[in-house]
């Protein structure tokens, strides 16, 4: 994965956003990169992204990318992504990641691709195991410099199993992913380890992998950082080296970039009357009530920015609701509940990506109130 896209994944990867939420991002980066012919040069990129969440289990992302490499070389791309996931409250689940992408460049090359990866998941406390299949089809059209000559077109497909696991403990996540592909008669195996962590506001993600195509083995890797500056602004940085993409027909290369990210939208925090918790008085002055509905849960804890993500016990109310009254000064706080060992977020909260493939809820405290 190229770092310009990796930085975006710190915000967009597998999510459960509030229903009907819309969010927009604008990423601007500068650095050096390898173009599709293998030429390494300076690169300026602009990448707007629109994220739509029609339900708590569905995410749709639309993105465009424009890059200038200097000397009249450039590339333009667009993509549509879809993530669908069954309820995360269950131990077993299903997930589908699909995408459609297209690009064109100053080399008069056009590339279009479709991919899909359905998997089954097993969640055991902090550990998630998954397995399934991944398939892709791509077509490349290269224009001939001779107008009388027809354009050259190539089509490639890949299909194969994939499996992996990720372990999440508090603000850190360790993951392993292995995929097997067969492209143009060549068997390719990618194995990748990634590690990410949330340190106060800083998010970082690093990974290293090895590709084995039977003839040789190649190392690849990446690192990405995201530092929110307050409000909608964040600084980003990324570096990577990556092998050739046999499906798309593009060469390998490397990138080093730094930039700025602007975020817009994200919905509003939804609040309800704390007296809706039957038989309970309103929170005491200076306290904010945070709640989650967790049917059949036996142990629920809460953690957030205010206590460095140290879980504390939540209380059980009626109607399968658990709550905690927390002393919070006015401001914005990220938090999540740990339900029988699994991190969950309330269905009626504004959410942000935690940088590790999950979500944190946001409590917007203007005074003593309930969230």
C-alpha positions as CSV (number, residue, x, y, z in Angstrom):
1,X,0.0,0.0,0.0
2,X,1.4,3.4,-0.9
3,X,1.8,5.8,2.1
4,X,-0.4,8.5,0.6
5,X,-3.2,6.0,0.9
6,X,-1.9,4.6,4.1
7,X,-2.3,7.9,5.8
8,X,-6.0,8.0,4.7
9,X,-6.5,4.5,6.2
10,X,-5.7,5.9,9.6
11,X,-9.0,7.6,9.3
12,X,-11.1,5.3,7.1
13,X,-10.3,1.7,7.8
14,X,-13.1,-0.8,8.9
15,X,-15.5,1.3,10.8
16,X,-18.9,1.6,12.5
17,X,-20.0,5.1,12.1
18,X,-23.3,6.7,13.2
19,X,-26.2,6.1,10.8
20,X,-26.4,8.6,7.9
21,X,-23.0,10.2,8.9
22,X,-21.1,12.1,6.2
23,X,-17.5,13.0,6.5
24,X,-15.1,14.7,4.1
25,X,-11.3,14.7,4.1
26,X,-8.7,16.7,2.1
27,X,-5.2,15.4,2.1
28,X,-2.3,17.4,0.6
29,X,1.2,15.9,0.6
30,X,4.6,16.6,-0.7
31,X,7.7,14.5,-1.0
32,X,9.3,12.0,-3.4
33,X,7.6,9.0,-5.1
34,X,8.0,6.5,-7.9
35,X,5.7,6.9,-10.9
36,X,4.2,4.0,-12.9
37,X,7.3,3.7,-15.2
38,X,9.7,3.4,-12.2
39,X,11.0,7.0,-12.3
40,X,11.6,8.4,-8.8
41,X,11.2,12.1,-8.4
42,X,9.5,14.8,-6.3
43,X,5.8,14.5,-6.0
44,X,2.9,16.8,-5.0
45,X,-0.5,15.1,-4.3
46,X,-4.0,16.3,-3.5
47,X,-6.5,13.6,-2.4
48,X,-10.1,14.5,-1.5
49,X,-12.1,11.8,0.2
50,X,-15.8,11.5,1.0
51,X,-17.0,9.0,3.6
52,X,-20.7,7.9,3.8
53,X,-22.1,5.7,6.5
54,X,-25.7,4.8,5.6
55,X,-25.9,2.4,8.6
56,X,-23.8,1.3,11.6
57,X,-22.5,-1.7,9.6
58,X,-21.9,-0.1,6.2
59,X,-19.2,2.3,5.0
60,X,-18.9,3.8,1.6
61,X,-15.8,5.9,0.6
62,X,-15.3,7.9,-2.5
63,X,-11.8,9.3,-3.2
64,X,-9.8,11.0,-5.9
65,X,-6.1,11.5,-6.2
66,X,-4.0,13.8,-8.3
67,X,-0.2,13.7,-8.3
68,X,2.4,15.8,-10.2
69,X,5.9,14.3,-10.6
70,X,7.4,17.3,-12.4
71,X,8.8,17.4,-15.9
72,X,5.2,17.2,-17.2
73,X,4.6,13.8,-15.6
74,X,1.3,13.3,-13.7
75,X,-1.3,10.7,-12.7
76,X,-5.0,11.0,-11.8
77,X,-7.0,8.4,-10.0
78,X,-10.4,7.8,-8.5
79,X,-11.9,5.0,-6.3
80,X,-15.0,3.7,-4.7
81,X,-14.8,1.5,-1.6
82,X,-17.4,-0.5,0.3
83,X,-17.2,-2.2,3.7
84,X,-20.0,-4.2,5.1
85,X,-19.8,-5.9,8.5
86,X,-22.2,-7.9,10.6
87,X,-22.9,-6.9,14.2
88,X,-19.7,-6.7,16.3
89,X,-21.5,-7.7,19.5
90,X,-21.5,-11.3,18.2
91,X,-18.5,-13.7,18.6
92,X,-18.9,-14.8,14.9
93,X,-19.3,-12.4,12.0
94,X,-19.0,-11.8,8.3
95,X,-17.3,-8.9,6.5
96,X,-17.0,-7.8,2.9
97,X,-14.4,-5.3,1.6
98,X,-14.9,-4.3,-2.1
99,X,-13.5,-1.6,-4.3
100,X,-13.5,-0.2,-7.8
101,X,-10.6,2.0,-9.0
102,X,-9.5,3.8,-12.1
103,X,-6.5,5.8,-13.1
104,X,-4.8,7.5,-16.1
105,X,-1.4,9.1,-16.5
106,X,0.8,11.2,-18.6
107,X,2.2,8.0,-20.2
108,X,-1.2,7.6,-21.9
109,X,-2.0,4.6,-19.8
110,X,-5.4,3.8,-18.3
111,X,-6.0,1.3,-15.6
112,X,-9.3,0.0,-14.2
113,X,-9.7,-2.6,-11.4
114,X,-12.4,-4.3,-9.3
115,X,-11.7,-6.3,-6.1
116,X,-13.6,-8.1,-3.4
117,X,-12.6,-9.9,-0.2
118,X,-15.4,-11.7,1.8
119,X,-14.2,-13.1,5.1
120,X,-15.6,-14.8,8.2
121,X,-14.5,-13.6,11.6
122,X,-14.2,-15.1,15.0
123,X,-13.7,-12.8,18.0
124,X,-12.2,-14.1,21.2
125,X,-11.9,-11.2,23.6
126,X,-9.0,-9.0,22.4
127,X,-8.2,-11.5,19.6
128,X,-9.8,-11.5,16.1
129,X,-9.3,-14.4,13.7
130,X,-10.5,-14.2,10.1
131,X,-10.3,-16.2,6.9
132,X,-11.8,-16.0,3.4
133,X,-10.9,-15.2,-0.2
134,X,-9.7,-12.3,-2.2
135,X,-10.3,-11.7,-5.9
136,X,-9.4,-9.0,-8.4
137,X,-9.7,-8.2,-12.1
138,X,-7.8,-5.3,-13.8
139,X,-7.5,-4.0,-17.3
140,X,-4.7,-1.8,-18.7
141,X,-5.0,0.2,-21.9
142,X,-1.8,1.8,-23.3
143,X,-2.0,4.2,-26.1
144,X,0.4,3.9,-29.0
145,X,2.6,6.9,-29.9
146,X,1.7,6.0,-33.5
147,X,-1.9,7.2,-34.2
148,X,-2.5,4.6,-36.8
149,X,-1.6,1.8,-34.4
150,X,-4.4,0.4,-32.1
151,X,-4.2,0.8,-28.3
152,X,-2.7,-2.2,-26.5
153,X,-5.0,-3.7,-23.9
154,X,-4.2,-6.3,-21.2
155,X,-6.5,-8.0,-18.7
156,X,-5.3,-9.7,-15.6
157,X,-7.1,-11.6,-12.8
158,X,-6.1,-12.9,-9.4
159,X,-7.9,-15.1,-6.8
160,X,-6.9,-16.9,-3.7
161,X,-7.4,-17.4,0.0
162,X,-6.5,-15.0,2.7
163,X,-6.4,-15.2,6.5
164,X,-5.0,-13.4,9.4
165,X,-5.4,-12.3,13.0
166,X,-5.2,-9.1,15.0
167,X,-4.7,-8.6,18.8
168,X,-5.8,-5.4,20.3
169,X,-4.9,-4.5,23.9
170,X,-5.9,-1.0,25.1
171,X,-4.4,1.5,22.6
172,X,-2.1,-0.9,20.7
173,X,-2.8,-3.4,18.0
174,X,-0.7,-6.2,16.5
175,X,-1.8,-7.8,13.2
176,X,-0.8,-10.5,10.8
177,X,-2.2,-11.0,7.3
178,X,-1.4,-13.6,4.7
179,X,-2.8,-13.7,1.1
180,X,-2.3,-16.1,-1.7
181,X,-2.8,-15.1,-5.3
182,X,-2.3,-16.6,-8.7
183,X,-1.7,-14.0,-11.5
184,X,-0.9,-15.0,-15.1
185,X,0.1,-18.5,-13.9
186,X,2.4,-17.2,-11.1
187,X,1.7,-18.0,-7.5
188,X,2.3,-15.1,-5.1
189,X,2.2,-15.2,-1.3
190,X,2.3,-12.0,0.7
191,X,2.9,-12.1,4.5
192,X,2.6,-8.9,6.5
193,X,3.0,-7.9,10.2
194,X,1.7,-4.5,11.3
195,X,1.8,-2.7,14.7
196,X,0.0,0.4,15.6
197,X,-0.6,2.5,18.7
198,X,-2.5,5.5,19.9
199,X,-0.2,7.7,22.1
200,X,-2.4,10.6,23.4
201,X,-3.3,12.4,20.1
202,X,-0.5,10.8,18.0
203,X,-1.5,7.8,15.9
204,X,1.3,5.7,14.3
205,X,1.2,2.5,12.2
206,X,4.1,0.5,10.9
207,X,4.4,-2.8,9.0
208,X,6.8,-5.1,7.3
209,X,6.1,-7.9,4.9
210,X,7.7,-10.4,2.5
211,X,6.5,-11.4,-0.9
212,X,7.3,-14.9,-2.3
213,X,6.6,-15.5,-6.0
214,X,8.5,-18.8,-6.2
215,X,11.5,-17.3,-7.9
216,X,12.5,-14.7,-5.4
217,X,11.5,-13.0,-2.2
218,X,11.1,-9.3,-1.7
219,X,10.7,-7.3,1.5
220,X,8.2,-4.4,1.7
221,X,7.1,-2.1,4.5
222,X,5.6,1.2,5.5
223,X,5.2,3.6,8.4
224,X,2.6,6.3,8.8
225,X,2.0,9.0,11.4
226,X,-1.0,11.3,12.1
227,X,-0.9,14.2,14.6
228,X,-4.1,16.2,15.1
229,X,-3.5,19.9,15.7
230,X,-7.0,20.7,17.0
231,X,-10.2,21.2,15.1
232,X,-10.2,19.8,11.6
233,X,-6.5,20.0,11.0
234,X,-3.9,17.2,11.3
235,X,-0.3,16.7,10.2
236,X,0.5,13.5,8.4
237,X,3.7,11.7,7.3
238,X,4.4,8.4,5.6
239,X,7.2,6.4,4.0
240,X,7.1,3.0,2.3
241,X,8.7,0.7,-0.2
242,X,6.5,-1.7,-2.1
243,X,6.8,-4.5,-4.8
244,X,5.3,-4.5,-8.2
245,X,1.6,-5.0,-8.5
246,X,1.2,-7.9,-11.0
247,X,-2.6,-7.4,-11.2
248,X,-2.5,-3.7,-12.1
249,X,0.8,-4.1,-14.1
250,X,2.6,-1.4,-12.2
251,X,6.2,-1.4,-11.0
252,X,7.5,-1.4,-7.5
253,X,8.9,1.7,-5.8
254,X,9.2,3.9,-2.8
255,X,7.6,7.0,-1.3
256,X,8.4,9.5,1.4
257,X,5.8,12.2,2.1
258,X,4.6,14.7,4.6
259,X,1.5,16.8,4.5
260,X,-1.7,18.2,6.1
261,X,-5.1,16.7,6.4
262,X,-8.4,18.7,6.8
263,X,-11.5,17.0,8.0
264,X,-15.1,18.2,7.7
265,X,-18.4,16.9,8.9
266,X,-18.7,13.8,11.1
267,X,-22.2,14.4,12.4
268,X,-23.3,15.7,15.7
269,X,-23.2,14.1,19.1
270,X,-26.7,12.8,19.9
271,X,-27.9,13.2,23.5
272,X,-30.8,11.9,25.4
273,X,-32.3,12.6,28.8
274,X,-30.4,10.9,31.6
275,X,-33.7,10.2,33.3
276,X,-34.4,7.7,30.5
277,X,-32.4,5.3,32.6
278,X,-35.3,4.1,34.7
279,X,-34.9,4.5,38.4
280,X,-31.7,6.5,38.3
281,X,-31.3,10.2,39.2
282,X,-29.5,12.6,36.8
283,X,-25.7,12.8,37.1
284,X,-24.3,14.9,39.9
285,X,-23.1,18.4,39.1
286,X,-19.7,18.3,37.3
287,X,-20.3,14.7,36.0
288,X,-21.1,13.4,32.5
289,X,-23.0,10.2,32.0
290,X,-21.8,7.9,29.3
291,X,-24.0,4.9,28.3
292,X,-24.1,1.9,26.1
293,X,-26.7,-0.8,25.4
294,X,-25.1,-4.2,25.9
295,X,-27.7,-7.1,26.0
296,X,-26.5,-10.2,27.9
297,X,-23.2,-8.6,28.9
298,X,-21.7,-9.7,32.2
299,X,-18.9,-7.3,32.5
300,X,-18.7,-3.8,31.1
301,X,-15.9,-1.2,31.5
302,X,-15.2,2.2,30.1
303,X,-11.9,4.0,29.2
304,X,-11.0,7.2,27.5
305,X,-8.7,10.1,27.1
306,X,-9.3,11.5,30.5
307,X,-7.7,8.5,32.3
308,X,-5.2,7.4,29.7
309,X,-7.4,4.6,28.5
310,X,-7.4,2.7,31.8
311,X,-10.7,0.7,32.0
312,X,-13.0,1.3,35.0
313,X,-16.2,-0.6,35.8
314,X,-19.5,0.6,34.4
315,X,-22.8,0.2,36.2
316,X,-25.8,-1.9,35.1
317,X,-29.2,-0.1,34.7
318,X,-32.5,-1.4,33.2
319,X,-33.2,-2.2,29.6
320,X,-29.7,-3.7,29.0
321,X,-28.1,-0.3,29.5
322,X,-24.7,0.2,31.2
323,X,-23.5,3.6,32.3
324,X,-20.7,5.5,34.0
325,X,-20.8,9.0,35.5
326,X,-17.4,10.6,34.9
327,X,-16.1,13.9,36.1
328,X,-15.1,15.8,32.9
329,X,-14.2,19.4,32.3
330,X,-15.7,21.1,29.1
331,X,-14.0,19.7,26.0
332,X,-13.9,16.8,23.6
333,X,-13.0,13.3,24.8
334,X,-12.6,10.0,23.0
335,X,-13.8,6.9,24.8
336,X,-15.0,3.3,24.3
337,X,-16.6,0.6,26.4
338,X,-15.1,-2.9,26.9
339,X,-18.0,-5.4,26.8
340,X,-16.9,-8.8,28.0
341,X,-13.4,-8.2,26.7
342,X,-14.5,-6.6,23.4
343,X,-14.2,-2.9,22.7
344,X,-17.5,-1.4,21.6
345,X,-18.9,2.1,21.0
346,X,-22.5,3.4,21.6
347,X,-24.7,3.2,18.6
348,X,-25.8,6.8,19.0
349,X,-22.4,8.5,19.4
350,X,-20.2,10.5,17.0
351,X,-17.2,8.3,16.1
352,X,-13.7,8.8,15.0
353,X,-11.2,6.2,13.7
354,X,-8.7,5.1,16.3
355,X,-6.0,4.3,13.8
356,X,-6.1,0.5,14.4
357,X,-9.1,-0.6,12.3
358,X,-11.7,0.4,15.0
359,X,-13.6,3.3,16.3
360,X,-13.7,5.5,19.4
361,X,-16.7,7.5,20.5
362,X,-16.5,11.2,21.1
363,X,-18.0,12.9,24.1
364,X,-18.5,16.7,23.6
365,X,-18.8,18.2,27.0
366,X,-20.0,21.8,27.3
367,X,-21.0,21.5,30.9
368,X,-22.2,18.8,33.3
369,X,-24.3,16.7,31.0
370,X,-25.1,13.2,29.7
371,X,-23.9,11.6,26.5
